[in-house]
């Protein structure tokens, strides 16, 4: 069993064929999916997907790209949305200095509200970090010192220092199809040094399809390719990766019921 710990099932490319997407995932051994919210204003659309399928859960949050367009983002609003049983995490949120689609101070303010919500609820914070390694590490360490909260660096493409500093304070790292890309040697080297018990796998579908599907619309079924490459990197079998990453997912996302009590909706 594999878990796609980060996908966007409400996005074009997937939303038109949700039944097919979920069925193909199951056929590939991907039995659980976490669909991610990027705007509070679109939360109900994301939530509806999770309510529709017994093996899909969702999050609530605001992507750093939307930090200035989504107004009134407070920890309280986020916490209130987490009361729904299908909402098992907070985010995605974080810092993106590559695109800088929102002013950095607004990204930071929005991020801090999500951290507050994660600390209050103890639901895992799903973090987007791009070209912001130093600021991200410093914020995580400073905020963790004020009170612990679970968190995950999703779609990891940063440097080894951020990964090590995150893991040192209890964080997890999720790996996408990027680790299958030809020019991702640096990321593979970073992953090689990280403890297996802190790793998850994801697609970030419909983006970043892994080899051999690169350039196509990504979907949760393709998690299997990323997991297979991770097994090679770590020198273990694909079955071991499936077991470890699934166990890690459930250790982090404690609100998701154990497999024998998974039904909801």
CORBELJO-V305042 format. One record per helix or strand. SS is the DSSP state (H for helix, E for strand). FROM is the first residue (numbers start at 1). LEN is the number of residues. If there is no record, write none. Layout:
SS/FROM/LEN ; SS/FROM/LEN
This chain:
E/2/6 ; H/15/13 ; E/30/6 ; H/40/13 ; E/56/5 ; H/64/3 ; H/75/7 ; E/87/10 ; H/104/18 ; E/124/7 ; H/133/14 ; E/151/3 ; H/160/9 ; E/172/4 ; H/177/4 ; H/185/8 ; H/196/3 ; E/199/3 ; E/205/1 ; H/220/15 ; H/238/15 ; H/259/3
